[in-house]
Amino acid sequence: MAEEYPQFQLKLPHGGPTARGRLLSEMGTNGSQKMMVLAGSPARPDVVPSFPLRMPSSHRLREKLIAFLRGDTRDRHLARMVGGGSGR
């Protein structure tokens, strides 16, 4: 069966690598479709200074994901969400 939305590629600026992802069928808070960046895609280690202020929930999730990837698995919900364990 064909996927509802095909994968996309985002070329990172300044000759950077290419991230891959796909659109989701659910809508975001601003009315646009949500997207999911696929595992293994490059990401930058820093954020713009306004990100924690303008997008606090996204910033918290980003920080939790970074901590999880560094081996901090205390967040059971997050561990289940990223497939890192049963959360028990």
A tleap script that builds the chain and sets N, CA, C and O, in Angstrom:
source leaprc.protein.ff14SB
mol = sequence {
  NMET ALA GLU GLU TYR PRO GLN PHE GLN LEU
  LYS LEU PRO HIE GLY GLY PRO THR ALA ARG
  GLY ARG LEU LEU SER GLU MET GLY THR ASN
  GLY SER GLN LYS MET MET VAL LEU ALA GLY
  SER PRO ALA ARG PRO ASP VAL VAL PRO SER
  PHE PRO LEU ARG MET PRO SER SER HIE ARG
  LEU ARG GLU LYS LEU ILE ALA PHE LEU ARG
  GLY ASP THR ARG ASP ARG HIE LEU ALA ARG
  MET VAL GLY GLY GLY SER GLY CARG
}
set mol.1.N position { 0.849 -1.182 0.000 }
set mol.1.CA position { 0.000 0.000 0.000 }
set mol.1.C position { 0.895 1.246 0.000 }
set mol.1.O position { 1.862 1.313 0.759 }
set mol.2.N position { 0.585 2.209 -0.828 }
set mol.2.CA position { 1.366 3.440 -0.902 }
set mol.2.C position { 1.116 4.305 0.333 }
set mol.2.O position { 0.017 4.324 0.888 }
set mol.3.N position { 2.148 5.008 0.742 }
set mol.3.CA position { 1.996 5.909 1.880 }
set mol.3.C position { 1.100 7.080 1.484 }
set mol.3.O position { 1.105 7.524 0.335 }
set mol.4.N position { 0.330 7.571 2.458 }
set mol.4.CA position { -0.550 8.701 2.176 }
set mol.4.C position { 0.265 9.932 1.795 }
set mol.4.O position { -0.110 10.667 0.882 }
set mol.5.N position { 1.365 10.156 2.481 }
set mol.5.CA position { 2.240 11.287 2.197 }
set mol.5.C position { 3.651 10.761 1.967 }
set mol.5.O position { 4.177 10.033 2.809 }
set mol.6.N position { 4.274 11.114 0.843 }
set mol.6.CA position { 5.625 10.623 0.578 }
set mol.6.C position { 6.652 11.300 1.483 }
set mol.6.O position { 6.372 12.317 2.117 }
set mol.7.N position { 7.820 10.723 1.525 }
set mol.7.CA position { 8.903 11.318 2.294 }
set mol.7.C position { 9.359 12.612 1.620 }
set mol.7.O position { 9.184 12.795 0.415 }
set mol.8.N position { 9.939 13.495 2.410 }
set mol.8.CA position { 10.523 14.717 1.875 }
set mol.8.C position { 11.964 14.811 2.348 }
set mol.8.O position { 12.381 14.101 3.264 }
set mol.9.N position { 12.707 15.687 1.718 }
set mol.9.CA position { 14.085 15.933 2.103 }
set mol.9.C position { 14.260 17.425 2.323 }
set mol.9.O position { 13.756 18.244 1.556 }
set mol.10.N position { 14.986 17.768 3.387 }
set mol.10.CA position { 15.300 19.163 3.688 }
set mol.10.C position { 16.812 19.326 3.657 }
set mol.10.O position { 17.524 18.709 4.449 }
set mol.11.N position { 17.287 20.134 2.768 }
set mol.11.CA position { 18.718 20.405 2.697 }
set mol.11.C position { 19.042 21.485 3.714 }
set mol.11.O position { 18.522 22.598 3.633 }
set mol.12.N position { 19.905 21.158 4.675 }
set mol.12.CA position { 20.280 22.130 5.688 }
set mol.12.C position { 21.189 23.191 5.081 }
set mol.12.O position { 21.945 22.899 4.154 }
set mol.13.N position { 21.127 24.419 5.592 }
set mol.13.CA position { 21.849 25.533 4.968 }
set mol.13.C position { 23.374 25.404 5.034 }
set mol.13.O position { 23.928 24.593 5.776 }
set mol.14.N position { 24.016 26.234 4.231 }
set mol.14.CA position { 25.485 26.360 4.193 }
set mol.14.C position { 26.155 25.049 3.801 }
set mol.14.O position { 27.187 24.680 4.363 }
set mol.15.N position { 25.567 24.349 2.838 }
set mol.15.CA position { 26.157 23.104 2.354 }
set mol.15.C position { 26.049 21.951 3.332 }
set mol.15.O position { 26.807 20.986 3.244 }
set mol.16.N position { 25.113 22.043 4.260 }
set mol.16.CA position { 24.950 21.016 5.282 }
set mol.16.C position { 24.316 19.747 4.738 }
set mol.16.O position { 23.997 19.658 3.553 }
set mol.17.N position { 24.138 18.765 5.615 }
set mol.17.CA position { 23.557 17.488 5.197 }
set mol.17.C position { 22.057 17.611 4.922 }
set mol.17.O position { 21.468 18.678 5.098 }
set mol.18.N position { 21.460 16.525 4.495 }
set mol.18.CA position { 20.037 16.483 4.168 }
set mol.18.C position { 19.283 15.685 5.228 }
set mol.18.O position { 19.659 14.560 5.555 }
set mol.19.N position { 18.218 16.277 5.757 }
set mol.19.CA position { 17.341 15.589 6.708 }
set mol.19.C position { 16.166 15.005 5.922 }
set mol.19.O position { 15.723 15.585 4.932 }
set mol.20.N position { 15.667 13.853 6.372 }
set mol.20.CA position { 14.516 13.210 5.730 }
set mol.20.C position { 13.352 13.184 6.704 }
set mol.20.O position { 13.550 13.156 7.919 }
set mol.21.N position { 12.151 13.194 6.174 }
set mol.21.CA position { 10.963 13.135 7.018 }
set mol.21.C position { 9.731 12.869 6.184 }
set mol.21.O position { 9.817 12.562 4.995 }
set mol.22.N position { 8.568 12.992 6.834 }
set mol.22.CA position { 7.302 12.844 6.107 }
set mol.22.C position { 6.235 13.678 6.802 }
set mol.22.O position { 6.300 13.937 8.004 }
set mol.23.N position { 5.257 14.085 6.015 }
set mol.23.CA position { 4.118 14.827 6.557 }
set mol.23.C position { 3.194 13.864 7.278 }
set mol.23.O position { 3.065 12.703 6.889 }
set mol.24.N position { 2.557 14.350 8.326 }
set mol.24.CA position { 1.562 13.573 9.054 }
set mol.24.C position { 0.173 14.083 8.671 }
set mol.24.O position { 0.029 15.210 8.197 }
set mol.25.N position { -0.822 13.266 8.876 }
set mol.25.CA position { -2.180 13.680 8.515 }
set mol.25.C position { -2.776 14.643 9.535 }
set mol.25.O position { -3.740 15.342 9.226 }
set mol.26.N position { -2.218 14.693 10.755 }
set mol.26.CA position { -2.779 15.585 11.770 }
set mol.26.C position { -2.287 17.014 11.580 }
set mol.26.O position { -1.209 17.258 11.040 }
set mol.27.N position { -3.109 17.944 12.039 }
set mol.27.CA position { -2.813 19.360 11.875 }
set mol.27.C position { -2.151 19.920 13.123 }
set mol.27.O position { -2.440 19.493 14.241 }
set mol.28.N position { -1.263 20.877 12.917 }
set mol.28.CA position { -0.599 21.553 14.013 }
set mol.28.C position { -1.450 22.689 14.554 }
set mol.28.O position { -2.548 22.943 14.059 }
set mol.29.N position { -0.939 23.370 15.570 }
set mol.29.CA position { -1.711 24.437 16.212 }
set mol.29.C position { -1.873 25.665 15.331 }
set mol.29.O position { -2.771 26.472 15.571 }
set mol.30.N position { -1.030 25.831 14.315 }
set mol.30.CA position { -1.166 26.995 13.440 }
set mol.30.C position { -1.910 26.658 12.148 }
set mol.30.O position { -1.957 27.478 11.231 }
set mol.31.N position { -2.495 25.450 12.066 }
set mol.31.CA position { -3.288 25.070 10.908 }
set mol.31.C position { -2.524 24.350 9.815 }
set mol.31.O position { -3.125 23.917 8.832 }
set mol.32.N position { -1.226 24.213 9.958 }
set mol.32.CA position { -0.458 23.485 8.950 }
set mol.32.C position { -0.306 22.029 9.375 }
set mol.32.O position { -0.477 21.694 10.547 }
set mol.33.N position { 0.015 21.172 8.415 }
set mol.33.CA position { 0.211 19.769 8.737 }
set mol.33.C position { 1.477 19.593 9.563 }
set mol.33.O position { 2.483 20.267 9.342 }
set mol.34.N position { 1.403 18.663 10.529 }
set mol.34.CA position { 2.592 18.329 11.300 }
set mol.34.C position { 3.514 17.497 10.429 }
set mol.34.O position { 3.065 16.842 9.489 }
set mol.35.N position { 4.804 17.521 10.740 }
set mol.35.CA position { 5.754 16.692 10.029 }
set mol.35.C position { 6.623 15.947 11.027 }
set mol.35.O position { 6.803 16.380 12.165 }
set mol.36.N position { 7.151 14.831 10.585 }
set mol.36.CA position { 8.010 14.020 11.437 }
set mol.36.C position { 9.354 13.872 10.735 }
set mol.36.O position { 9.417 13.437 9.585 }
set mol.37.N position { 10.418 14.233 11.425 }
set mol.37.CA position { 11.768 14.040 10.905 }
set mol.37.C position { 12.176 12.628 11.273 }
set mol.37.O position { 12.030 12.218 12.424 }
set mol.38.N position { 12.684 11.884 10.310 }
set mol.38.CA position { 13.005 10.478 10.518 }
set mol.38.C position { 14.282 10.289 11.333 }
set mol.38.O position { 15.183 11.128 11.306 }
set mol.39.N position { 14.341 9.189 12.047 }
set mol.39.CA position { 15.513 8.852 12.854 }
set mol.39.C position { 16.754 8.829 11.974 }
set mol.39.O position { 16.717 8.387 10.826 }
set mol.40.N position { 17.839 9.310 12.531 }
set mol.40.CA position { 19.095 9.339 11.808 }
set mol.40.C position { 19.309 10.608 11.007 }
set mol.40.O position { 20.383 10.812 10.442 }
set mol.41.N position { 18.290 11.469 10.950 }
set mol.41.CA position { 18.443 12.731 10.233 }
set mol.41.C position { 19.282 13.694 11.066 }
set mol.41.O position { 19.223 13.670 12.296 }
set mol.42.N position { 20.057 14.534 10.404 }
set mol.42.CA position { 20.890 15.489 11.143 }
set mol.42.C position { 20.035 16.565 11.808 }
set mol.42.O position { 18.956 16.907 11.323 }
set mol.43.N position { 20.520 17.075 12.895 }
set mol.43.CA position { 19.865 18.174 13.608 }
set mol.43.C position { 20.952 19.053 14.206 }
set mol.43.O position { 22.043 18.578 14.522 }
set mol.44.N position { 20.654 20.312 14.357 }
set mol.44.CA position { 21.677 21.182 14.932 }
set mol.44.C position { 21.618 21.118 16.448 }
set mol.44.O position { 20.548 20.913 17.019 }
set mol.45.N position { 22.749 21.289 17.098 }
set mol.45.CA position { 22.800 21.142 18.553 }
set mol.45.C position { 22.272 22.351 19.328 }
set mol.45.O position { 22.002 22.247 20.524 }
set mol.46.N position { 22.124 23.485 18.664 }
set mol.46.CA position { 21.692 24.693 19.369 }
set mol.46.C position { 20.345 25.165 18.835 }
set mol.46.O position { 19.867 24.678 17.810 }
set mol.47.N position { 19.746 26.106 19.529 }
set mol.47.CA position { 18.473 26.688 19.107 }
set mol.47.C position { 18.603 28.200 19.106 }
set mol.47.O position { 19.502 28.753 19.740 }
set mol.48.N position { 17.714 28.861 18.400 }
set mol.48.CA position { 17.703 30.318 18.433 }
set mol.48.C position { 17.248 30.753 19.829 }
set mol.48.O position { 16.461 30.048 20.460 }
set mol.49.N position { 17.721 31.886 20.317 }
set mol.49.CA position { 17.397 32.309 21.685 }
set mol.49.C position { 15.904 32.427 21.989 }
set mol.49.O position { 15.501 32.253 23.139 }
set mol.50.N position { 15.079 32.719 20.985 }
set mol.50.CA position { 13.645 32.894 21.237 }
set mol.50.C position { 12.884 31.568 21.301 }
set mol.50.O position { 11.719 31.562 21.700 }
set mol.51.N position { 13.502 30.445 20.921 }
set mol.51.CA position { 12.787 29.168 20.860 }
set mol.51.C position { 12.181 28.765 22.208 }
set mol.51.O position { 10.998 28.427 22.245 }
set mol.52.N position { 12.932 28.783 23.319 }
set mol.52.CA position { 12.323 28.405 24.602 }
set mol.52.C position { 11.174 29.322 25.024 }
set mol.52.O position { 10.249 28.890 25.711 }
set mol.53.N position { 11.236 30.571 24.617 }
set mol.53.CA position { 10.188 31.529 24.992 }
set mol.53.C position { 8.946 31.393 24.121 }
set mol.53.O position { 7.825 31.467 24.625 }
set mol.54.N position { 9.131 31.197 22.840 }
set mol.54.CA position { 8.000 31.151 21.908 }
set mol.54.C position { 7.379 29.764 21.771 }
set mol.54.O position { 6.197 29.644 21.450 }
set mol.55.N position { 8.161 28.721 22.011 }
set mol.55.CA position { 7.688 27.345 21.839 }
set mol.55.C position { 8.084 26.506 23.058 }
set mol.55.O position { 8.842 25.546 22.917 }
set mol.56.N position { 7.586 26.851 24.255 }
set mol.56.CA position { 8.064 26.175 25.466 }
set mol.56.C position { 7.825 24.668 25.484 }
set mol.56.O position { 8.690 23.921 25.941 }
set mol.57.N position { 6.670 24.200 24.997 }
set mol.57.CA position { 6.426 22.753 25.039 }
set mol.57.C position { 7.340 22.022 24.053 }
set mol.57.O position { 7.835 20.936 24.358 }
set mol.58.N position { 7.564 22.601 22.890 }
set mol.58.CA position { 8.486 21.990 21.922 }
set mol.58.C position { 9.910 21.990 22.460 }
set mol.58.O position { 10.661 21.036 22.253 }
set mol.59.N position { 10.275 23.063 23.149 }
set mol.59.CA position { 11.616 23.137 23.727 }
set mol.59.C position { 11.800 22.078 24.815 }
set mol.59.O position { 12.843 21.428 24.881 }
set mol.60.N position { 10.790 21.907 25.663 }
set mol.60.CA position { 10.875 20.868 26.712 }
set mol.60.C position { 10.999 19.478 26.097 }
set mol.60.O position { 11.809 18.670 26.551 }
set mol.61.N position { 10.198 19.192 25.063 }
set mol.61.CA position { 10.278 17.888 24.402 }
set mol.61.C position { 11.651 17.701 23.769 }
set mol.61.O position { 12.229 16.618 23.863 }
set mol.62.N position { 12.176 18.724 23.136 }
set mol.62.CA position { 13.506 18.630 22.528 }
set mol.62.C position { 14.555 18.306 23.577 }
set mol.62.O position { 15.412 17.449 23.357 }
set mol.63.N position { 14.494 18.987 24.718 }
set mol.63.CA position { 15.457 18.737 25.793 }
set mol.63.C position { 15.319 17.317 26.339 }
set mol.63.O position { 16.322 16.670 26.643 }
set mol.64.N position { 14.087 16.831 26.466 }
set mol.64.CA position { 13.881 15.457 26.939 }
set mol.64.C position { 14.433 14.442 25.941 }
set mol.64.O position { 15.046 13.451 26.338 }
set mol.65.N position { 14.217 14.685 24.649 }
set mol.65.CA position { 14.732 13.775 23.630 }
set mol.65.C position { 16.257 13.754 23.641 }
set mol.65.O position { 16.863 12.690 23.513 }
set mol.66.N position { 16.872 14.908 23.790 }
set mol.66.CA position { 18.336 14.973 23.858 }
set mol.66.C position { 18.836 14.206 25.066 }
set mol.66.O position { 19.802 13.450 24.960 }
set mol.67.N position { 18.189 14.388 26.226 }
set mol.67.CA position { 18.592 13.666 27.439 }
set mol.67.C position { 18.423 12.161 27.240 }
set mol.67.O position { 19.267 11.377 27.674 }
set mol.68.N position { 17.329 11.757 26.582 }
set mol.68.CA position { 17.091 10.340 26.329 }
set mol.68.C position { 18.190 9.757 25.455 }
set mol.68.O position { 18.694 8.667 25.722 }
set mol.69.N position { 18.556 10.485 24.415 }
set mol.69.CA position { 19.596 10.002 23.507 }
set mol.69.C position { 20.954 9.921 24.189 }
set mol.69.O position { 21.819 9.151 23.772 }
set mol.70.N position { 21.138 10.710 25.231 }
set mol.70.CA position { 22.395 10.668 25.990 }
set mol.70.C position { 22.375 9.614 27.091 }
set mol.70.O position { 23.345 9.470 27.835 }
set mol.71.N position { 21.264 8.874 27.196 }
set mol.71.CA position { 21.202 7.769 28.144 }
set mol.71.C position { 20.357 8.003 29.376 }
set mol.71.O position { 20.272 7.118 30.227 }
set mol.72.N position { 19.724 9.165 29.508 }
set mol.72.CA position { 18.844 9.440 30.640 }
set mol.72.C position { 17.453 8.912 30.298 }
set mol.72.O position { 16.719 9.551 29.544 }
set mol.73.N position { 17.086 7.756 30.841 }
set mol.73.CA position { 15.812 7.119 30.506 }
set mol.73.C position { 14.803 7.222 31.649 }
set mol.73.O position { 13.943 6.352 31.783 }
set mol.74.N position { 14.889 8.255 32.467 }
set mol.74.CA position { 13.973 8.405 33.599 }
set mol.74.C position { 12.544 8.713 33.173 }
set mol.74.O position { 11.603 8.391 33.898 }
set mol.75.N position { 12.368 9.326 32.019 }
set mol.75.CA position { 11.030 9.689 31.559 }
set mol.75.C position { 10.390 8.475 30.896 }
set mol.75.O position { 10.713 8.161 29.751 }
set mol.76.N position { 9.489 7.788 31.595 }
set mol.76.CA position { 8.897 6.541 31.095 }
set mol.76.C position { 8.036 6.765 29.858 }
set mol.76.O position { 8.080 5.974 28.916 }
set mol.77.N position { 7.257 7.839 29.859 }
set mol.77.CA position { 6.412 8.119 28.695 }
set mol.77.C position { 7.288 8.346 27.465 }
set mol.77.O position { 6.988 7.828 26.390 }
set mol.78.N position { 8.346 9.099 27.612 }
set mol.78.CA position { 9.235 9.373 26.502 }
set mol.78.C position { 9.911 8.095 26.016 }
set mol.78.O position { 10.074 7.901 24.812 }
set mol.79.N position { 10.305 7.223 26.942 }
set mol.79.CA position { 10.939 5.956 26.567 }
set mol.79.C position { 9.998 5.122 25.707 }
set mol.79.O position { 10.425 4.510 24.729 }
set mol.80.N position { 8.720 5.097 26.070 }
set mol.80.CA position { 7.740 4.362 25.257 }
set mol.80.C position { 7.546 5.034 23.909 }
set mol.80.O position { 7.434 4.362 22.884 }
set mol.81.N position { 7.506 6.350 23.912 }
set mol.81.CA position { 7.243 7.107 22.697 }
set mol.81.C position { 8.325 6.880 21.642 }
set mol.81.O position { 8.017 6.779 20.455 }
set mol.82.N position { 9.576 6.800 22.061 }
set mol.82.CA position { 10.667 6.633 21.098 }
set mol.82.C position { 11.098 5.176 20.986 }
set mol.82.O position { 12.097 4.872 20.335 }
set mol.83.N position { 10.348 4.270 21.620 }
set mol.83.CA position { 10.649 2.858 21.482 }
set mol.83.C position { 11.813 2.388 22.326 }
set mol.83.O position { 12.450 1.382 22.012 }
set mol.84.N position { 12.094 3.114 23.398 }
set mol.84.CA position { 13.248 2.784 24.220 }
set mol.84.C position { 12.958 1.859 25.377 }
set mol.84.O position { 13.825 1.668 26.229 }
set mol.85.N position { 11.798 1.289 25.443 }
set mol.85.CA position { 11.507 0.367 26.537 }
set mol.85.C position { 10.044 0.366 26.893 }
set mol.85.O position { 9.244 1.114 26.331 }
set mol.86.N position { 9.714 -0.478 27.823 }
set mol.86.CA position { 8.313 -0.636 28.223 }
set mol.86.C position { 7.846 0.443 29.166 }
set mol.86.O position { 6.645 0.653 29.332 }
set mol.87.N position { 8.800 1.140 29.797 }
set mol.87.CA position { 8.418 2.187 30.730 }
set mol.87.C position { 8.037 1.676 32.097 }
set mol.87.O position { 7.450 2.413 32.889 }
set mol.88.N position { 8.358 0.429 32.392 }
set mol.88.CA position { 8.017 -0.140 33.684 }
set mol.88.C position { 9.149 -0.040 34.649 }
set mol.88.O position { 9.025 -0.477 35.793 }
savepdb mol mol.pdb
quit
